[in-house]
């Protein structure tokens, strides 16, 4: 390959022309190794990417018949297998795709470690050769079957889960081809839609933030009367969060792009409880106590931060800060308290982890309350150090994610080393 700015389809064609089906870049004892010199431009891109944070491995495979590219990025496996969702998405370039995989895997590493899960961080991407929503029938089944075999070939270094455009039924197919799949349907022992739990975790984080600002620390006092919350995105998580806020006496202003959602809000809530704002710029500039981003990432950026008139940000959306350091600092400088998304939206993955540990609803309830304690502690520590809670949380994640699994130790890196010894990239699944 000449460069990484080619499209994923061109990358697939290049691999086919070279007779290559799989490839990897792995990090063994600090030394980065590429499976084949034909991938050197990709190797150099990963090595020099600002999003490469000593990831233990990036693996990829193509499936010629459906024209699919599969990628797994594993950040760190001290606590257990790299775990994180599978995203079905088309990307304009190979660079965009691998950057997303690196960033998302690191994000899962931090989230899993801070949630106390015995999992490391990983993420997978399926790049289909047509729009994800158009991918249907036997072709969709084939895409997920081969993805399942690809995951199986990694011998448990990575465990997959649901993410963008992937359904429980897709994961049923993946699960039929390996033992390293979570978020499967309930009837085969899955943990079902986690959104309600995610919302309750976010709510406990938000409550901890409010209490912290008021000098309180009692999670049994659930009272948001007099508080005004801006909520962006009243979808699966946002809707349930909005219900919790209203039930606690809070008032919500929503911005959502969906007319169906807006009609449902008008039908269910009074305007004293929930109001709808139609203009996004006006919405970001409204005076309120709390902003809860629950739609898309990167909405805390150079354009929005100077206009915000809130005291606290606590929401479900992943990667809310466009730049996790610069924008965390910008919020800190403006005196806006920021609860990191990867701390308070953890309940989705915690619910999912019960599929591996055995499902116990009581432990989920305990973990929801832990979000309050963790958030409160984080805000206290970051205040003492006068740094952004995001930076303090990243520091905590860095330490926690280096703790080895109490039984298996740092097993994932041994699995990766073994894959290299076994010439994984040359073996057909
Ligand atoms: P969803 O698709 O059910 O809801 C998203 C909502 O946002 C929809 O109502 C949609 O109309 C609206 N929306 C989309 N773009 C928007 C925009 N630009 N401005 C305003 N509204 C917009 O998704 P969800 O499951 O509720 O997840 C919401 C966010 O939380 C995502 O970022 C997701 O990655 C994150 N998250 C979800 C979970 C979970 O358990 N579902 C767990 C962790 C993190």
Boltz pocket constraint, residues with backbone or C-beta under 6 A from the ligand:
constraints:
  - pocket:
      binder: B
      contacts: [[A, 194], [A, 195], [A, 196], [A, 198], [A, 232], [A, 233], [A, 234], [A, 235], [A, 236], [A, 237], [A, 238], [A, 255], [A, 256], [A, 257], [A, 258], [A, 261], [A, 293], [A, 294], [A, 295], [A, 296], [A, 297], [A, 316], [A, 317], [A, 318], [A, 345], [A, 346], [A, 348], [A, 349]]
      max_distance: 6.0
